[in-house]
Amino acid sequence: MAEPASAGPLPDGMPPGPRRLAAVATITIGLSMAVLSNSMTNLALPYIAKDLAITAESSIWIVNAYQIALMILLLPVAALGDIVGYRTVYRWGLVFFSLASIGCVLAPSLSWLITARTLQGLGGAAIMAIQPALVRSIYPRAALGRGLGFNTTVVATSLAAGPSLGAALLAITSWPILFAVYIPLGLLSFFLAGRFLPVTTHAKRPFDVPSAVLSGGTFGLLIFGIDGVGHGHPLPVIVAELVGAALFGTLFVWRQRTLADPMMPIDMFGRPIFSLSISASTCTFTAQGLAFVSLPFFFHTVLGRDATATGLLLTAWPLALAGVAPIAGRLADRHHAGALGTIGLTCMASGLVLTALLPPDPSAFNIVWRLVLCGMGFGIFASPNNRLMMNAVPRDRSGSAGGIIATARTLGQTMGAALVALVFGLFDFSGGGAADAARAALWLAAGFALTALILSSLRLRH
């Protein structure tokens, strides 16, 4: 599966035609697998807990194992893509993901399933970390926004379809089917990748193992610490985890500054346009994480909607995002990302504020148009922002830049989920403070969206 070391890059993406369409289809399959892996697994946790005779609290680790492995490995795998080639890393990611899916299907115990999900997280990291780099190698510079916009649409559509698709499969048979579906998809994408994905030039530098260890320690301990804050773990443990993350992070940054070819090029953050964009992205995904976790409780517990109605209402956001992302991507090829981001984040922040101000008994229409405003705003921001960040770095650093983008997304979503748990605990959600807690989480989401808006608007000066 190795790419020939002498292969040269395509001058500016792939020419339009069937081969480019096949390459796009290849990465679409892999990205859909990685996104669906969590959205469908969340739905199956009660069934898995019952079948394996484990507690609901223990079953959460089936999701956490994937998320933690993903977070720890995003940056190292992205850097590896710059060294051995994006197609090679993508294909190996599909191999690990498919083999891990077989392990999940056959899992007789919780420990087995957690191990398989960890391996699946490794495959997911390889698939997701280099997606922007693959898009950059497929689309010419003039159409890069369009390609990244389509990627955003794939993510949003997968998020929207995940619960419904998972419910449909569970109505037919038992939970292992939710993992079995990835096996044929992974094999198909693997063979399509070998035939249609472009071959890129390798960066002539070694893989830095110490940097990979320091990066993994930083983000692994950070995720544990954030999760501990949200779930009320002992304070000394949380402090130790966060201090450990800070120590590993400091050593990681120091090492990157001393290397001629660092795993994460620190100099990129010295460019205001890049540092503002990545900061705005992290805040936006934190706002999205806060909203996505708190809205189901808000609709069901506070507004009294049943499970079916709640599920239908929640699809408004990702469907609006899926609809607007391709348009935003095309606009990004002609207009400044700072201006588009300011418009998008104004819409998103307004939608979150208006959702927090919903009356006690709103109609479905009153809820849906607010969520559509949020989804449209997020879509107008996301594709142009990713395009700007990818074009701010040299082509031979596309993998590293993609890994940073994916890390910001995962970190933001994780922080959002942990903050919801923290807010619910502060407001005594189970003790009658459900309405105040849910609205507080939405107000906090609006605060992060407004922070992202300020950061995004500052880019207009550059």
Residue pairs with C-beta under 8 A, 6 or more apart in sequence:
1 88
1 91
1 92
1 194
2 84
2 85
2 88
3 84
3 85
3 87
3 88
3 199
3 200
3 202
4 199
5 202
7 85
7 199
7 200
7 201
8 201
9 137
9 198
9 200
9 201
9 395
10 137
10 198
10 200
12 140
12 141
13 20
13 136
13 137
13 138
13 139
13 140
13 141
13 143
13 144
14 20
14 23
14 137
14 138
14 139
14 140
14 198
19 196
20 138
20 139
22 192
22 195
22 196
23 138
23 196
23 197
23 198
24 138
24 147
24 150
25 192
26 189
26 192
26 193
26 196
26 197
27 90
27 131
27 134
27 135
27 138
27 151
27 189
27 193
27 197
28 150
28 154
29 185
29 188
29 189
29 192
30 90
30 93
30 94
30 97
30 127
30 186
30 189
30 193
31 127
31 128
31 131
31 151
31 154
31 155
31 158
32 154
32 158
32 185
33 97
33 124
33 127
33 182
33 185
33 186
33 189
34 97
34 123
34 124
34 127
34 128
35 154
35 155
35 158
35 159
35 162
36 158
36 161
36 162
36 165
37 66
37 97
37 120
37 124
37 182
38 63
38 66
38 67
38 162
39 158
39 159
39 162
39 163
39 166
40 162
40 163
40 165
40 166
40 169
40 178
41 62
41 63
41 66
41 117
41 178
42 63
42 163
43 162
43 163
43 166
43 167
43 170
43 178
44 166
44 170
44 175
44 178
45 56
45 59
45 60
45 62
45 63
46 56
46 59
47 170
47 174
47 175
48 54
48 59
48 62
48 113
48 175
49 55
49 56
49 58
49 59
51 174
51 175
52 107
52 109
52 110
52 113
54 110
58 110
59 110
61 110
61 114
62 110
62 113
62 114
62 117
63 117
64 227
65 114
65 115
65 117
65 118
65 121
66 117
66 118
66 120
66 121
66 124
67 121
67 223
67 410
67 414
68 118
68 121
68 220
68 223
68 224
69 117
69 118
69 119
69 120
69 121
69 122
69 124
69 125
70 121
70 124
70 125
70 128
70 410
71 219
71 220
71 223
71 407
71 410
71 411
71 414
72 125
72 215
72 216
72 219
72 220
73 121
73 122
73 125
73 126
73 129
73 216
74 125
74 128
74 129
74 219
74 403
74 406
74 407
74 410
75 129
75 212
75 215
75 219
75 263
75 264
75 400
75 403
75 404
75 407
76 207
76 211
76 212
76 215
76 216
76 263
76 403
77 89
77 93
77 122
77 125
77 126
77 129
77 130
77 403
78 129
78 130
78 133
78 399
78 400
78 401
78 402
78 403
78 404
78 406
79 207
79 208
79 211
79 212
79 263
79 264
79 399
79 400
79 403
80 89
80 207
80 399
81 88
81 89
81 90
81 129
81 130
81 133
81 399
81 402
81 403
82 133
82 202
82 203
82 396
82 397
82 398
82 399
82 400
83 202
83 203
83 205
83 206
83 207
84 202
85 199
85 200
85 202
86 130
86 133
86 134
86 137
86 197
86 200
86 398
86 399
87 134
87 193
87 194
87 197
87 198
87 199
87 200
89 126
89 129
89 130
89 399
90 126
90 127
90 130
90 134
90 193
90 197
91 190
91 193
91 194
92 126
93 122
93 123
93 124
93 125
93 126
93 127
94 123
94 126
94 127
94 186
94 187
94 189
94 190
94 193
95 123
95 186
95 190
96 119
96 120
96 122
96 123
96 126
97 120
97 123
97 124
97 126
97 127
97 182
97 186
98 123
98 182
98 183
98 186
98 187
98 190
99 119
99 123
100 116
100 117
100 119
100 120
100 122
100 123
101 116
101 120
101 179
101 180
101 182
101 183
101 186
102 183
103 112
103 113
103 115
103 116
103 119
104 113
104 116
104 117
104 120
104 176
104 179
105 176
105 179
105 180
105 183
106 112
106 176
107 113
107 116
107 176
125 406
128 406
129 399
129 402
129 403
129 406
130 399
130 402
130 403
131 151
131 402
131 406
132 148
132 151
132 386
132 390
132 398
132 401
132 402
132 405
132 406
133 390
133 398
133 399
133 401
133 402
134 197
135 144
135 147
135 148
135 151
135 390
136 144
136 147
136 390
136 395
136 398
137 197
137 198
137 200
137 398
138 147
138 197
138 198
139 146
139 147
141 391
142 333
143 333
144 333
144 387
144 390
144 391
145 328
145 329
145 330
145 331
145 332
145 333
145 383
145 384
145 387
146 326
146 329
146 330
146 333
147 329
148 329
148 332
148 383
148 386
148 387
148 390
149 325
149 326
149 327
149 328
149 329
149 330
149 332
149 383
150 325
150 326
150 329
151 386
152 321
152 322
152 325
152 328
152 329
152 379
152 382
152 383
152 386
153 321
153 322
153 323
153 325
153 326
156 318
156 319
156 321
156 322
156 325
156 375
156 379
157 318
157 319
157 322
159 318
160 315
160 318
160 319
160 322
163 311
164 311
164 315
166 178
169 177
169 178
169 181
170 177
170 178
201 396
203 261
203 396
205 260
205 261
206 261
208 255
208 259
208 261
208 262
208 263
210 255
211 252
211 255
211 256
211 259
211 262
211 263
211 264
212 263
214 248
214 249
214 251
214 252
214 255
215 252
215 263
215 264
217 244
217 245
217 248
217 252
218 245
218 248
218 249
218 252
219 245
219 407
219 411
220 245
221 241
221 242
221 244
221 245
221 248
222 241
222 242
222 245
222 249
222 411
223 411
223 414
224 241
225 238
225 241
225 242
225 245
226 414
226 415
226 418
227 233
227 414
227 418
228 237
228 238
228 241
229 238
229 418
229 422
230 417
230 418
230 419
230 420
230 421
230 422
230 425
231 418
231 421
232 425
252 264
253 266
255 262
256 262
256 263
256 264
256 265
256 266
257 266
263 400
264 400
264 403
264 404
265 393
265 397
265 400
268 274
268 275
268 392
268 393
268 397
268 401
268 404
269 275
269 278
271 392
272 458
272 459
272 462
273 388
273 392
273 459
273 462
274 389
274 392
274 393
276 455
276 456
276 458
276 459
276 462
277 337
277 385
277 388
277 389
277 392
277 456
277 459
278 389
278 404
278 405
278 408
279 452
279 455
280 341
280 345
280 381
280 385
280 452
280 455
280 456
280 459
281 382
281 385
281 386
281 389
281 405
281 408
281 409
281 412
281 452
282 408
282 411
282 412
283 412
283 448
283 449
283 451
283 452
283 455
284 345
284 348
284 378
284 381
284 382
284 412
284 448
284 449
284 452
285 408
285 409
285 411
285 412
285 413
285 416
286 412
286 413
286 415
286 416
286 419
286 445
286 448
287 348
287 352
287 412
287 416
287 445
287 446
287 447
287 448
287 449
287 452
288 378
288 412
288 413
288 416
288 445
289 412
289 413
289 414
289 415
289 416
289 417
289 419
289 420
290 416
290 417
290 419
290 420
290 441
290 442
290 444
290 445
290 448
291 317
291 352
291 355
291 374
291 416
291 441
291 442
291 445
292 314
292 317
292 413
292 416
293 416
293 417
293 420
293 441
294 420
294 423
294 438
294 441
294 442
294 445
295 313
295 314
295 355
295 371
295 442
296 310
296 314
297 424
297 429
297 434
297 437
297 438
298 438
298 439
298 441
298 442
299 305
299 309
299 310
299 313
299 314
299 367
300 306
300 307
300 310
301 434
301 438
302 434
302 435
302 438
302 439
303 358
303 360
303 361
303 362
303 367
305 313
309 364
313 364
313 367
313 368
313 371
314 371
316 367
316 368
316 371
316 372
316 375
317 371
317 372
317 374
317 375
317 378
318 375
319 375
320 371
320 372
320 373
320 374
320 375
320 376
320 379
321 375
321 376
321 378
321 379
321 382
322 379
323 376
323 379
324 375
324 376
324 379
324 380
325 379
325 382
325 383
326 383
328 340
328 344
328 379
328 380
328 381
328 382
328 383
328 384
329 383
329 384
329 387
331 340
331 384
332 340
332 383
332 384
332 387
332 388
333 387
335 384
336 459
336 460
337 384
337 385
337 387
337 388
337 459
338 456
338 457
338 458
338 459
338 460
338 462
339 460
340 380
340 381
340 384
341 380
341 381
341 384
341 385
341 453
341 456
341 457
341 459
342 453
342 456
342 457
342 460
343 377
343 380
344 376
344 377
344 378
344 379
344 380
344 381
344 382
344 384
345 377
345 381
345 449
345 450
345 452
345 453
345 456
346 377
346 453
347 373
347 374
347 376
347 377
347 380
348 373
348 374
348 377
348 378
348 381
348 449
349 377
349 446
349 449
349 450
349 453
350 373
350 377
351 370
351 371
351 372
351 373
351 374
351 375
351 377
352 374
352 442
352 445
352 446
352 449
353 443
353 446
354 370
354 373
355 367
355 370
355 371
355 374
355 442
356 439
356 442
356 443
356 446
358 366
358 367
358 370
359 366
381 452
381 456
385 456
386 405
388 459
389 401
389 404
389 405
390 398
390 401
390 402
390 405
392 401
393 400
393 401
416 445
416 448
419 441
419 444
420 441
423 437
423 440
423 441
423 444
424 437
424 441
426 437
426 440
427 433
427 436
427 437
427 440
428 437
429 437
429 438
